[in-house]
Amino acid sequence: MHETIPKKIVVSDTITGNDGYPLYRRRSVEDGGKSVVLKVRNIDIDVDNRWIVPYSPLLSKTFNAHINVEYSNSVKSSKYICKYVNKGRDMAVFGVGNVAAPLDEINQYQLGRYISSNESNGKRVYFTADNVRARALVPPATTLTAFYSLCQDDLFAKTLLYSEVPKFYTWNASTKKFQRRKQGKAVEGHTNLYSNVALGRLYTVHPNNTECFYLRLLLINIRGPISFQDLRTVNGQLCATYRQACQELNLLENDAHWDTALADASNTARPQQIRTLFAIILTTCFPYNPKDLWGKYKDYMSEDILHRLRAANQNPDIQFTPKVYNEALILIENICLTIANKALVQLGMPASNRPANNLFDRDLQRETHYDSDELGTFVRTNLPQLILEQRIAYDRIMRAITEQSGGMFFIDAPGGTGKTFLLSLILANIRSQNNIALAIASSGIAATLLDGGRTTHSALKLPLNLQNTEAPTCNISKNSGMGKVLQTCQIIIWDVSQESIGSASSYTAIFQRKQTDLRWRTHFIVW
C-alpha cells in the first residue's frame, strides 16, 4: 500500500491531474457515503469510506481475490516497471546470541541470496564450464561492435550515428548483426534501403564513470566509426583516452569557468577557502585539466602554510617549496575524501606525498591520540571501585575481547548507578593498550559523557530520517577513514536511550554495514 489507511481527505469526485497516484472518490456520510461502527478490541471504531482499500470490482470478482489497478497518469510511471524488475537480489542474514557460532561465509552467502528463475537460467545458459575462458578472451558480439562492422561494409551506415541505426536497420539476435529493413519508407537515392519510425537510445552514464561517459559522448557525435580506435582518432592522431578525443573535438567545456572562479577567489578569499573551492570543483565539476588549475593557483592555496613555516622558523625569506605544496595537496585531498571519498590521483591530480596507510588518517588519528600511560593509571585507580555487578559485566566483556569470541552485551540499570563509569573503564582499558574503542551515543549530550564520544549518526553515517528510509544503511566506504576505524576497533560502545532501543531501522542499518564491510572481523557491541 502506498498510503496509510484511513485516508485524511474525502473527495466527491476522483482526481487524476496530480503527478502521482490518483485521488479516488471517497464520499462522506453527508454526500451519501457509507458508515458503520465496528468493535475492535472492545473499542468502537467508526468506519467510513476513508477506510476502504482501493480495489477493482471486476478483477476481484473474476479472480476471487483483492486486486487493484492504478491509473497511470504520468510517463514517470514507466521507470518503476524497470526498477522492480532490475532492483537486484535480496540478501539478509541476521542472528543474535551469547555463544559465537563458527563463521561460515559460504553458508551465510547461500542462505542470504535469492536467485530468481530468470537469473539462474541465464547464468546456466551463458556461463558453462566449457565457455567461461573463451568468453573472457573473445567476448561475444554486441550491438556496438556490430555497428563498427556494419560501418566497414555498408557505405550508408558510415553516414549514421549509433543512435540512428535502428531507423534503417534491424538487429538479428541469432547472427549478431544488423540487417537492412525490408519494409518502410524508401530512402531516396538508395536501392533496397527503407526507413521506419524507430528510436535508438544510449544509456545515460554518470560523469564519475569517466571512460563510459566519454565513450557515449563520442558515439552521439561521431558518424560511422569502424572501431574503438577509430572512435578515438581525431585529425589522423590516435588519442590516448576517450576524454582526450572529446576535448580535441571541442565536445567538452574548457576550464575557463573554473579558472575564472579560482581567479576571483584568489583576490578575495583565504587560502583555506580557495582549497575548499578547488576541492569542490575537482569532485563535482570534473575539470578537463585540473593539474593546470593547480599549477596556476597553488601559491594562493599554500600561502597560509608558508606563513606558518616562516613564523615557526623566524625566517621571512623562506619561499614556496615542494613540501609546502605537498602540505596543501594533503589538505585538499582531505576535503575531497570528505566530499566524494576520492583521493587526488582519482581526480586527475598529482598524488600527495604521504604513506598510503595514512591516506585516511584523520579518523584514525582521532581514535588513537589518547595518552596510554594516563589511561592505564585511570584503570588501575578506578577498577577496585567497581561493585560486584559492575565487575561481573566488566570481566565478561574484557574476557570476550581477549578471547576474540565476539558478542553483543546489553547493560541496563537505573540512572546514577554507574553505567557510564563502567563504560569509561572499558574504553580506558582498551585504549591504554593502544587499541581502538569506539564510543557512540544517541544524542550529543549523551556523547559528551563518554571520552571521545560521538553521535551515532555522525560516526556511523546513518540517515537522519530513519523511520522514512526504506532500506537504511551506514554510508561508510570500506576504504574511508571511518571504515578503517570500524575494521580495526576492538569494541563499539553505544549509549542508547529508551527511544533508540526500539528503533529497528537504526539497528538494521548498523548490522547491514557490519555484514558487508566488517563481517570478517571479531567485534563487540555494548549497549
Kinemage of the C-alpha trace (Angstrom):
@kinemage 1
@onewidth
@group {chain A} dominant
@subgroup {mainchain}
@vectorlist {calphas} color= white
{ca met a 1} P 0.000 0.000 0.000
{ca his a 2} L 1.363 3.396 -0.968
{ca glu a 3} L -0.593 5.350 1.691
{ca thr a 4} L -1.854 4.726 5.152
{ca ile a 5} L -5.447 3.923 5.985
{ca pro a 6} L -7.655 5.771 6.844
{ca lys a 7} L -7.266 8.490 4.241
{ca lys a 8} L -7.189 12.024 5.509
{ca ile a 9} L -9.085 13.562 2.581
{ca val a 10} L -12.637 12.836 1.488
{ca val a 11} L -13.478 13.932 -2.081
{ca ser a 12} L -16.684 13.673 -4.074
{ca asp a 13} L -15.002 13.017 -7.449
{ca thr a 14} L -11.860 11.148 -8.497
{ca ile a 15} L -8.932 13.481 -9.204
{ca thr a 16} L -6.281 12.309 -11.683
{ca gly a 17} L -4.461 15.537 -12.520
{ca asn a 18} L -1.704 15.253 -9.943
{ca asp a 19} L 1.670 13.820 -10.903
{ca gly a 20} L 1.324 10.676 -8.826
{ca tyr a 21} L -1.350 8.342 -7.528
{ca pro a 22} L -4.949 9.325 -8.301
{ca leu a 23} L -7.089 10.681 -5.505
{ca tyr a 24} L -10.077 8.346 -5.582
{ca arg a 25} L -13.618 9.418 -4.842
{ca arg a 26} L -14.464 8.842 -1.199
{ca arg a 27} L -17.854 10.281 -0.374
{ca ser a 28} L -18.556 11.475 3.127
{ca val a 29} L -21.648 10.408 5.013
{ca glu a 30} L -23.236 13.781 4.223
{ca asp a 31} L -22.778 13.114 0.467
{ca gly a 32} L -24.315 9.638 0.602
{ca gly a 33} L -21.307 7.632 1.738
{ca lys a 34} L -21.498 4.600 3.977
{ca ser a 35} L -20.589 4.420 7.638
{ca val a 36} L -20.596 1.574 10.139
{ca val a 37} L -19.421 1.110 13.703
{ca leu a 38} L -17.093 -1.850 14.291
{ca lys a 39} L -15.891 -3.132 17.636
{ca val a 40} L -12.149 -3.825 17.625
{ca arg a 41} L -10.555 -4.923 20.900
{ca asn a 42} L -13.566 -3.659 22.804
{ca ile a 43} L -13.231 -0.249 21.178
{ca asp a 44} L -15.929 1.165 18.883
{ca ile a 45} L -14.437 2.457 15.624
{ca asp a 46} L -16.478 4.499 13.148
{ca val a 47} L -15.509 3.117 9.730
{ca asp a 48} L -16.476 5.163 6.672
{ca asn a 49} L -15.244 5.414 3.063
{ca arg a 50} L -11.851 6.707 4.173
{ca trp a 51} L -11.051 3.178 5.387
{ca ile a 52} L -11.747 1.401 2.096
{ca val a 53} L -8.702 -0.017 0.292
{ca pro a 54} L -8.832 0.691 -3.494
{ca tyr a 55} L -9.936 -2.324 -5.490
{ca ser a 56} L -11.216 -3.278 -8.944
{ca pro a 57} L -14.674 -4.910 -8.589
{ca leu a 58} L -14.374 -6.713 -11.939
{ca leu a 59} L -10.934 -8.189 -11.218
{ca ser a 60} L -11.817 -9.065 -7.629
{ca lys a 61} L -14.936 -10.941 -8.777
{ca thr a 62} L -13.117 -12.663 -11.665
{ca phe a 63} L -10.137 -13.908 -9.635
{ca asn a 64} L -11.842 -14.133 -6.250
{ca ala a 65} L -9.099 -12.047 -4.635
{ca his a 66} L -8.350 -8.442 -3.800
{ca ile a 67} L -6.857 -6.894 -6.942
{ca asn a 68} L -6.431 -3.254 -7.807
{ca val a 69} L -5.139 -1.494 -10.937
{ca glu a 70} L -3.796 2.017 -10.501
{ca tyr a 71} L -4.440 4.712 -13.067
{ca ser a 72} L -1.126 5.739 -14.639
{ca asn a 73} L -1.229 9.456 -15.325
{ca ser a 74} L 2.476 10.166 -15.801
{ca val a 75} L 5.232 8.941 -18.089
{ca lys a 76} L 7.385 8.671 -14.964
{ca ser a 77} L 5.476 5.530 -14.031
{ca ser a 78} L 7.417 3.509 -16.578
{ca lys a 79} L 10.632 3.829 -14.574
{ca tyr a 80} L 9.068 1.906 -11.696
{ca ile a 81} L 8.431 -1.031 -14.000
{ca cys a 82} L 12.148 -1.229 -14.768
{ca lys a 83} L 13.027 -0.524 -11.141
{ca tyr a 84} L 11.250 -3.550 -9.743
{ca val a 85} L 12.427 -5.863 -12.499
{ca asn a 86} L 16.073 -4.844 -12.163
{ca lys a 87} L 16.350 -3.906 -8.488
{ca gly a 88} L 18.633 -6.878 -7.818
{ca arg a 89} L 18.654 -9.824 -5.480
{ca asp a 90} L 17.613 -9.691 -1.851
{ca met a 91} L 20.069 -10.751 0.836
{ca ala a 92} L 19.527 -10.887 4.583
{ca val a 93} L 21.164 -12.952 7.317
{ca phe a 94} L 20.849 -11.948 10.945
{ca gly a 95} L 21.396 -13.607 14.287
{ca val a 96} L 21.860 -12.666 17.925
{ca gly a 97} L 23.248 -14.988 20.577
{ca asn a 98} L 25.544 -15.191 23.560
{ca val a 99} L 27.630 -18.003 22.074
{ca ala a 100} L 29.575 -17.095 18.949
{ca ala a 101} L 28.837 -19.591 16.183
{ca pro a 102} L 31.602 -20.697 13.775
{ca leu a 103} L 31.867 -18.268 10.884
{ca asp a 104} L 30.890 -19.964 7.626
{ca glu a 105} L 30.844 -17.257 4.954
{ca ile a 106} L 29.878 -19.662 2.165
{ca asn a 107} L 26.854 -20.866 4.095
{ca gln a 108} L 25.893 -17.285 5.003
{ca tyr a 109} L 26.066 -16.253 1.371
{ca gln a 110} L 23.918 -19.161 0.269
{ca leu a 111} L 21.360 -18.547 2.996
{ca gly a 112} L 21.095 -14.859 2.261
{ca arg a 113} L 20.971 -14.982 -1.515
{ca tyr a 114} L 17.827 -15.272 -3.575
{ca ile a 115} L 18.143 -16.160 -7.255
{ca ser a 116} L 15.090 -15.812 -9.428
{ca ser a 117} L 14.336 -18.361 -12.125
{ca asn a 118} L 15.297 -15.891 -14.856
{ca glu a 119} L 18.681 -15.145 -13.313
{ca ser a 120} L 19.556 -18.742 -12.561
{ca asn a 121} L 18.601 -19.862 -16.056
{ca gly a 122} L 20.573 -17.023 -17.608
{ca lys a 123} L 23.712 -17.919 -15.675
{ca arg a 124} L 23.339 -21.600 -16.525
{ca val a 125} L 22.959 -20.888 -20.238
{ca tyr a 126} L 25.507 -18.096 -20.587
{ca phe a 127} L 28.350 -19.446 -18.467
{ca thr a 128} L 29.323 -23.090 -18.590
{ca ala a 129} L 32.488 -24.907 -17.638
{ca asp a 130} L 33.497 -25.045 -21.303
{ca asn a 131} L 32.947 -21.458 -22.372
{ca val a 132} L 33.974 -19.268 -19.435
{ca arg a 133} L 37.562 -18.820 -20.647
{ca ala a 134} L 36.527 -18.444 -24.282
{ca arg a 135} L 34.020 -15.725 -23.456
{ca ala a 136} L 36.615 -13.864 -21.428
{ca leu a 137} L 39.229 -13.980 -24.214
{ca val a 138} L 36.832 -13.452 -27.126
{ca pro a 139} L 33.807 -11.512 -25.887
{ca pro a 140} L 30.601 -12.077 -27.856
{ca ala a 141} L 29.459 -9.501 -30.369
{ca thr a 142} L 27.365 -6.612 -29.092
{ca thr a 143} L 25.260 -4.073 -30.925
{ca leu a 144} L 28.155 -1.617 -30.661
{ca thr a 145} L 30.780 -3.934 -32.157
{ca ala a 146} L 28.233 -4.947 -34.794
{ca phe a 147} L 27.794 -1.245 -35.587
{ca tyr a 148} L 31.545 -0.983 -36.198
{ca ser a 149} L 31.402 -3.978 -38.546
{ca leu a 150} L 28.385 -2.512 -40.321
{ca cys a 151} L 30.244 0.745 -40.956
{ca gln a 152} L 33.108 -1.207 -42.537
{ca asp a 153} L 30.842 -2.945 -45.064
{ca asp a 154} L 27.952 -0.528 -45.648
{ca leu a 155} L 28.666 2.922 -47.077
{ca phe a 156} L 25.294 4.276 -45.989
{ca ala a 157} L 25.928 3.186 -42.398
{ca lys a 158} L 29.076 5.332 -42.449
{ca thr a 159} L 26.775 8.374 -42.531
{ca leu a 160} L 24.852 7.399 -39.408
{ca leu a 161} L 25.202 7.962 -35.719
{ca tyr a 162} L 24.965 4.917 -33.478
{ca ser a 163} L 21.541 6.034 -32.232
{ca glu a 164} L 20.231 6.394 -35.826
{ca val a 165} L 20.915 2.787 -36.838
{ca pro a 166} L 17.532 1.329 -35.679
{ca lys a 167} L 15.734 3.642 -38.085
{ca phe a 168} L 17.234 1.872 -41.118
{ca tyr a 169} L 18.421 -1.492 -39.761
{ca thr a 170} L 17.091 -4.255 -37.543
{ca trp a 171} L 19.081 -6.370 -35.119
{ca asn a 172} L 19.331 -10.076 -35.878
{ca ala a 173} L 19.803 -11.715 -32.492
{ca ser a 174} L 20.823 -15.072 -33.971
{ca thr a 175} L 23.587 -13.772 -36.254
{ca lys a 176} L 24.501 -10.823 -34.001
{ca lys a 177} L 24.418 -8.489 -36.987
{ca phe a 178} L 22.458 -5.519 -38.251
{ca gln a 179} L 20.500 -6.008 -41.466
{ca arg a 180} L 18.668 -3.525 -43.633
{ca arg a 181} L 14.957 -3.085 -43.149
{ca lys a 182} L 12.803 -4.743 -45.791
{ca gln a 183} L 9.733 -2.625 -45.205
{ca gly a 184} L 9.020 1.015 -44.609
{ca lys a 185} L 9.576 4.237 -46.484
{ca ala a 186} L 12.111 4.026 -49.324
{ca val a 187} L 15.186 6.173 -48.802
{ca glu a 188} L 15.699 8.476 -51.769
{ca gly a 189} L 18.883 7.823 -53.736
{ca his a 190} L 19.430 4.327 -52.325
{ca thr a 191} L 18.207 0.971 -53.550
{ca asn a 192} L 16.807 -1.634 -51.158
{ca leu a 193} L 17.015 0.806 -48.268
{ca tyr a 194} L 13.990 1.606 -46.146
{ca ser a 195} L 13.396 3.694 -43.055
{ca asn a 196} L 10.864 3.261 -40.315
{ca val a 197} L 9.806 5.086 -37.190
{ca ala a 198} L 12.257 3.722 -34.633
{ca leu a 199} L 14.027 5.304 -31.709
{ca gly a 200} L 17.603 4.475 -30.754
{ca arg a 201} L 18.693 5.387 -27.251
{ca leu a 202} L 22.019 5.172 -25.441
{ca tyr a 203} L 22.027 4.622 -21.710
{ca thr a 204} L 22.881 7.688 -19.676
{ca val a 205} L 26.185 7.496 -17.819
{ca his a 206} L 27.328 9.457 -14.770
{ca pro a 207} L 30.481 11.543 -15.324
{ca asn a 208} L 32.125 9.638 -12.471
{ca asn a 209} L 32.273 6.650 -14.811
{ca thr a 210} L 34.668 8.585 -16.979
{ca glu a 211} L 35.553 6.063 -19.687
{ca cys a 212} L 31.947 5.099 -20.440
{ca phe a 213} L 30.792 8.708 -20.141
{ca tyr a 214} L 33.195 9.980 -22.807
{ca leu a 215} L 32.663 6.895 -24.982
{ca arg a 216} L 28.953 7.685 -25.013
{ca leu a 217} L 29.682 11.330 -25.795
{ca leu a 218} L 31.720 10.300 -28.842
{ca leu a 219} L 29.057 7.854 -30.044
{ca ile a 220} L 26.350 10.505 -30.085
{ca asn a 221} L 28.552 12.880 -32.100
{ca ile a 222} L 30.739 10.810 -34.461
{ca arg a 223} L 29.233 9.209 -37.557
{ca gly a 224} L 30.345 5.887 -38.949
{ca pro a 225} L 33.219 4.764 -36.711
{ca ile a 226} L 34.693 1.401 -37.664
{ca ser a 227} L 36.411 0.529 -34.350
{ca phe a 228} L 37.134 1.781 -30.871
{ca gln a 229} L 40.486 3.061 -32.108
{ca asp a 230} L 38.816 4.892 -34.972
{ca leu a 231} L 36.462 6.497 -32.468
{ca arg a 232} L 39.475 7.928 -30.603
{ca thr a 233} L 41.215 9.147 -33.755
{ca val a 234} L 40.981 12.896 -34.356
{ca asn a 235} L 42.580 14.505 -37.435
{ca gly a 236} L 44.660 11.387 -38.011
{ca gln a 237} L 46.019 11.293 -34.467
{ca leu a 238} L 45.055 8.473 -32.088
{ca cys a 239} L 44.127 9.948 -28.716
{ca ala a 240} L 45.157 8.091 -25.591
{ca thr a 241} L 41.714 8.325 -23.981
{ca tyr a 242} L 38.129 8.968 -24.982
{ca arg a 243} L 38.246 12.097 -22.874
{ca gln a 244} L 41.172 13.466 -24.867
{ca ala a 245} L 39.304 12.736 -28.084
{ca cys a 246} L 36.277 14.638 -26.782
{ca gln a 247} L 38.500 17.568 -25.868
{ca glu a 248} L 40.176 17.607 -29.305
{ca leu a 249} L 36.731 17.634 -30.928
{ca asn a 250} L 35.644 20.536 -28.683
{ca leu a 251} L 32.843 18.435 -27.227
{ca leu a 252} L 33.742 19.500 -23.697
{ca glu a 253} L 33.586 22.826 -21.995
{ca asn a 254} L 37.059 24.107 -21.298
{ca asp a 255} L 38.207 25.039 -17.833
{ca ala a 256} L 37.653 28.774 -18.344
{ca his a 257} L 34.750 28.835 -15.877
{ca trp a 258} L 36.783 27.190 -13.142
{ca asp a 259} L 39.810 29.345 -13.965
{ca thr a 260} L 37.699 32.482 -13.531
{ca ala a 261} L 36.184 31.204 -10.290
{ca leu a 262} L 39.607 30.454 -8.805
{ca ala a 263} L 40.977 33.786 -10.032
{ca asp a 264} L 38.174 35.678 -8.291
{ca ala a 265} L 38.636 33.642 -5.127
{ca ser a 266} L 42.381 34.267 -5.160
{ca asn a 267} L 41.749 38.015 -4.930
{ca thr a 268} L 39.284 37.910 -2.038
{ca ala a 269} L 39.336 34.561 -0.200
{ca arg a 270} L 41.643 32.993 2.349
{ca pro a 271} L 43.817 30.020 1.322
{ca gln a 272} L 41.591 27.597 3.222
{ca gln a 273} L 38.539 28.860 1.328
{ca ile a 274} L 40.361 28.576 -2.003
{ca arg a 275} L 41.352 24.994 -1.202
{ca thr a 276} L 37.757 24.155 -0.354
{ca leu a 277} L 36.538 25.715 -3.603
{ca phe a 278} L 39.149 23.805 -5.589
{ca ala a 279} L 38.167 20.526 -3.899
{ca ile a 280} L 34.517 21.149 -4.790
{ca ile a 281} L 35.490 21.825 -8.409
{ca leu a 282} L 37.530 18.610 -8.507
{ca thr a 283} L 34.838 16.386 -7.036
{ca thr a 284} L 31.679 17.812 -8.609
{ca cys a 285} L 32.594 19.787 -11.740
{ca phe a 286} L 35.091 17.400 -13.409
{ca pro a 287} L 37.535 19.918 -14.951
{ca tyr a 288} L 39.394 18.736 -18.034
{ca asn a 289} L 42.894 19.602 -16.834
{ca pro a 290} L 42.930 20.006 -13.047
{ca lys a 291} L 46.736 19.888 -12.967
{ca asp a 292} L 46.900 23.156 -14.914
{ca leu a 293} L 44.495 24.806 -12.470
{ca trp a 294} L 46.591 23.558 -9.564
{ca gly a 295} L 49.810 24.792 -11.137
{ca lys a 296} L 48.319 28.240 -11.716
{ca tyr a 297} L 46.810 28.775 -8.268
{ca lys a 298} L 48.872 26.572 -5.953
{ca asp a 299} L 50.659 29.593 -4.458
{ca tyr a 300} L 47.347 31.117 -3.390
{ca met a 301} L 46.253 27.803 -1.868
{ca ser a 302} L 49.512 27.461 0.082
{ca glu a 303} L 50.007 30.989 1.452
{ca asp a 304} L 48.888 30.166 4.994
{ca ile a 305} L 51.191 27.137 5.112
{ca leu a 306} L 54.142 29.260 4.017
{ca his a 307} L 53.207 31.898 6.607
{ca arg a 308} L 53.199 29.326 9.425
{ca leu a 309} L 56.527 27.927 8.211
{ca arg a 310} L 58.132 31.382 8.227
{ca ala a 311} L 56.773 32.114 11.703
{ca ala a 312} L 57.943 28.767 13.091
{ca asn a 313} L 61.473 29.280 11.734
{ca gln a 314} L 61.546 33.057 12.302
{ca asn a 315} L 62.765 33.439 8.753
{ca pro a 316} L 60.743 35.690 6.410
{ca asp a 317} L 62.905 34.704 3.434
{ca ile a 318} L 61.578 31.138 3.173
{ca gln a 319} L 59.908 30.630 -0.204
{ca phe a 320} L 57.465 28.100 -1.627
{ca thr a 321} L 58.926 24.604 -1.746
{ca pro a 322} L 57.606 21.194 -2.848
{ca lys a 323} L 56.989 20.392 0.827
{ca val a 324} L 54.739 23.434 1.176
{ca tyr a 325} L 52.781 22.468 -1.924
{ca asn a 326} L 52.563 18.883 -0.722
{ca glu a 327} L 51.024 20.033 2.557
{ca ala a 328} L 48.408 21.959 0.568
{ca leu a 329} L 47.706 18.873 -1.540
{ca ile a 330} L 47.149 16.827 1.616
{ca leu a 331} L 44.652 19.390 2.918
{ca ile a 332} L 42.840 19.451 -0.436
{ca glu a 333} L 42.783 15.673 -0.518
{ca asn a 334} L 41.233 15.575 2.953
{ca ile a 335} L 38.358 17.704 1.667
{ca cys a 336} L 37.963 15.543 -1.445
{ca leu a 337} L 37.806 12.439 0.733
{ca thr a 338} L 35.079 14.040 2.820
{ca ile a 339} L 33.014 15.123 -0.201
{ca ala a 340} L 33.421 12.192 -2.579
{ca asn a 341} L 35.667 9.666 -0.811
{ca lys a 342} L 38.233 10.004 -3.599
{ca ala a 343} L 41.974 10.563 -3.486
{ca leu a 344} L 43.611 13.190 -5.682
{ca val a 345} L 45.002 10.658 -8.143
{ca gln a 346} L 41.440 9.529 -8.843
{ca leu a 347} L 40.566 13.105 -9.811
{ca gly a 348} L 43.396 13.701 -12.269
{ca met a 349} L 45.648 15.473 -9.774
{ca pro a 350} L 49.204 14.698 -8.665
{ca ala a 351} L 49.286 12.420 -5.639
{ca ser a 352} L 50.088 13.872 -2.258
{ca asn a 353} L 53.296 12.547 -0.736
{ca arg a 354} L 52.174 10.635 2.320
{ca pro a 355} L 52.151 6.929 3.182
{ca ala a 356} L 49.216 5.042 1.735
{ca asn a 357} L 48.156 3.784 5.155
{ca asn a 358} L 47.869 7.404 6.339
{ca leu a 359} L 45.696 8.472 3.434
{ca phe a 360} L 42.581 8.298 5.547
{ca asp a 361} L 44.306 9.081 8.839
{ca arg a 362} L 42.032 11.806 10.187
{ca asp a 363} L 39.513 9.444 11.791
{ca leu a 364} L 42.277 7.051 12.796
{ca gln a 365} L 44.205 9.861 14.473
{ca arg a 366} L 41.089 10.817 16.394
{ca glu a 367} L 40.771 7.310 17.823
{ca thr a 368} L 44.481 6.734 18.527
{ca his a 369} L 45.656 10.024 20.035
{ca tyr a 370} L 44.966 9.022 23.653
{ca asp a 371} L 47.681 9.012 26.330
{ca ser a 372} L 48.089 5.310 27.120
{ca asp a 373} L 50.001 5.961 30.365
{ca glu a 374} L 47.326 8.295 31.699
{ca leu a 375} L 44.567 5.857 30.773
{ca gly a 376} L 46.444 2.979 32.400
{ca thr a 377} L 46.653 4.963 35.635
{ca phe a 378} L 42.926 5.709 35.413
{ca val a 379} L 42.128 1.998 35.068
{ca arg a 380} L 44.357 0.922 37.952
{ca thr a 381} L 42.906 3.616 40.207
{ca asn a 382} L 39.227 3.047 39.486
{ca leu a 383} L 38.992 -0.678 38.791
{ca pro a 384} L 38.872 -1.582 42.522
{ca gln a 385} L 35.896 0.767 42.936
{ca leu a 386} L 33.588 -1.398 40.808
{ca ile a 387} L 30.773 -3.058 42.727
{ca leu a 388} L 30.029 -6.760 42.251
{ca glu a 389} L 27.536 -6.425 39.364
{ca gln a 390} L 29.761 -3.930 37.563
{ca arg a 391} L 32.806 -6.165 37.963
{ca ile a 392} L 30.918 -9.181 36.577
{ca ala a 393} L 29.954 -7.214 33.453
{ca tyr a 394} L 33.469 -5.761 33.142
{ca asp a 395} L 35.189 -9.150 33.390
{ca arg a 396} L 32.748 -10.804 30.987
{ca ile a 397} L 33.235 -8.156 28.311
{ca met a 398} L 37.015 -7.983 28.672
{ca arg a 399} L 37.271 -11.785 28.556
{ca ala a 400} L 35.275 -11.866 25.319
{ca ile a 401} L 37.652 -9.288 23.827
{ca thr a 402} L 40.732 -11.190 24.959
{ca glu a 403} L 39.405 -14.490 23.599
{ca gln a 404} L 38.133 -12.771 20.421
{ca ser a 405} L 34.895 -14.701 20.711
{ca gly a 406} L 32.688 -11.788 19.709
{ca gly a 407} L 29.412 -10.873 21.309
{ca met a 408} L 26.681 -8.379 21.964
{ca phe a 409} L 26.076 -7.133 25.506
{ca phe a 410} L 23.206 -5.105 26.907
{ca ile a 411} L 23.768 -3.204 30.150
{ca asp a 412} L 20.649 -1.809 31.818
{ca ala a 413} L 20.361 -0.073 35.176
{ca pro a 414} L 18.597 2.937 36.717
{ca gly a 415} L 20.146 6.348 36.269
{ca gly a 416} L 23.021 7.218 38.566
{ca thr a 417} L 24.068 3.638 39.316
{ca gly a 418} L 27.375 3.721 37.431
{ca lys a 419} L 26.744 2.653 33.828
{ca thr a 420} L 28.853 5.499 32.417
{ca phe a 421} L 31.593 4.794 34.964
{ca leu a 422} L 31.721 1.150 33.870
{ca leu a 423} L 31.775 2.032 30.168
{ca ser a 424} L 34.523 4.613 30.733
{ca leu a 425} L 36.682 1.959 32.390
{ca ile a 426} L 36.203 -0.427 29.460
{ca leu a 427} L 37.122 2.320 26.983
{ca ala a 428} L 40.171 3.339 29.012
{ca asn a 429} L 41.432 -0.232 29.363
{ca ile a 430} L 41.320 -0.906 25.621
{ca arg a 431} L 42.808 2.471 24.662
{ca ser a 432} L 45.585 2.126 27.247
{ca gln a 433} L 46.784 -0.871 25.209
{ca asn a 434} L 46.946 1.333 22.071
{ca asn a 435} L 43.862 -0.316 20.619
{ca ile a 436} L 40.768 1.391 19.228
{ca ala a 437} L 37.486 1.530 21.149
{ca leu a 438} L 34.648 3.448 19.511
{ca ala a 439} L 32.210 5.315 21.769
{ca ile a 440} L 28.913 6.476 20.274
{ca ala a 441} L 25.650 7.738 21.724
{ca ser a 442} L 22.141 8.502 20.573
{ca ser a 443} L 22.382 12.217 21.364
{ca gly a 444} L 25.064 14.851 21.533
{ca ile a 445} L 24.573 15.334 25.268
{ca ala a 446} L 24.968 11.613 25.934
{ca ala a 447} L 28.070 11.529 23.717
{ca thr a 448} L 29.818 14.105 25.925
{ca leu a 449} L 29.625 11.708 28.883
{ca leu a 450} L 31.970 9.221 27.184
{ca asp a 451} L 35.586 10.105 26.454
{ca gly a 452} L 35.872 10.545 22.680
{ca gly a 453} L 32.139 10.024 22.274
{ca arg a 454} L 30.335 10.866 19.035
{ca thr a 455} L 26.713 10.758 17.998
{ca thr a 456} L 25.560 7.600 16.255
{ca his a 457} L 24.503 9.450 13.113
{ca ser a 458} L 27.862 11.227 12.868
{ca ala a 459} L 30.044 8.186 13.499
{ca leu a 460} L 28.130 5.561 11.525
{ca lys a 461} L 26.757 7.897 8.829
{ca leu a 462} L 23.187 6.820 9.499
{ca pro a 463} L 20.407 8.586 7.559
{ca leu a 464} L 18.820 11.295 9.682
{ca asn a 465} L 15.245 10.224 8.951
{ca leu a 466} L 15.434 6.519 9.714
{ca gln a 467} L 11.710 5.960 10.018
{ca asn a 468} L 11.053 7.117 6.452
{ca thr a 469} L 14.050 5.343 4.920
{ca glu a 470} L 13.053 2.086 3.246
{ca ala a 471} L 16.446 0.380 3.490
{ca pro a 472} L 18.721 2.405 5.798
{ca thr a 473} L 22.436 1.736 5.522
{ca cys a 474} L 25.600 3.186 7.006
{ca asn a 475} L 27.091 5.355 4.279
{ca ile a 476} L 30.684 4.370 5.042
{ca ser a 477} L 33.145 3.175 2.430
{ca lys a 478} L 35.450 0.328 3.403
{ca asn a 479} L 38.489 2.413 2.431
{ca ser a 480} L 37.353 5.611 4.147
{ca gly a 481} L 38.793 6.777 7.434
{ca met a 482} L 35.762 5.662 9.410
{ca gly a 483} L 35.810 2.379 7.531
{ca lys a 484} L 39.372 1.773 8.734
{ca val a 485} L 38.326 2.620 12.293
{ca leu a 486} L 35.435 0.161 12.197
{ca gln a 487} L 37.663 -2.554 10.778
{ca thr a 488} L 40.337 -2.179 13.455
{ca cys a 489} L 38.358 -1.223 16.561
{ca gln a 490} L 38.002 -3.863 19.258
{ca ile a 491} L 34.698 -2.691 20.708
{ca ile a 492} L 31.813 -0.362 19.905
{ca ile a 493} L 30.102 1.103 22.965
{ca trp a 494} L 26.721 2.585 22.138
{ca asp a 495} L 24.943 4.603 24.818
{ca val a 496} L 21.308 4.421 23.751
{ca ser a 497} L 18.130 5.988 25.049
{ca gln a 498} L 14.877 4.127 25.511
{ca glu a 499} L 13.635 5.514 22.201
{ca ser a 500} L 16.741 4.293 20.364
{ca ile a 501} L 16.401 0.764 21.702
{ca gly a 502} L 13.117 0.434 19.868
{ca ser a 503} L 14.463 1.825 16.613
{ca ala a 504} L 14.581 -1.288 14.443
{ca ser a 505} L 15.618 0.724 11.398
{ca ser a 506} L 18.736 2.043 13.133
{ca tyr a 507} L 19.584 -1.453 14.379
{ca thr a 508} L 19.241 -2.882 10.870
{ca ala a 509} L 21.361 -0.138 9.322
{ca ile a 510} L 24.281 -0.803 11.670
{ca phe a 511} L 24.312 -4.518 11.021
{ca gln a 512} L 23.970 -4.091 7.268
{ca arg a 513} L 27.306 -2.289 7.439
{ca lys a 514} L 28.768 -4.934 9.756
{ca gln a 515} L 27.681 -7.761 7.460
{ca thr a 516} L 29.283 -6.180 4.408
{ca asp a 517} L 32.451 -4.347 5.452
{ca leu a 518} L 33.134 -5.901 8.847
{ca arg a 519} L 31.786 -9.444 8.721
{ca trp a 520} L 35.283 -10.919 8.696
{ca arg a 521} L 36.318 -9.173 11.910
{ca thr a 522} L 35.581 -10.066 15.538
{ca his a 523} L 33.669 -7.132 17.022
{ca phe a 524} L 31.787 -6.402 20.194
{ca ile a 525} L 28.890 -4.073 20.753
{ca val a 526} L 27.887 -2.920 24.219
{ca trp a 527} L 24.574 -1.151 24.652
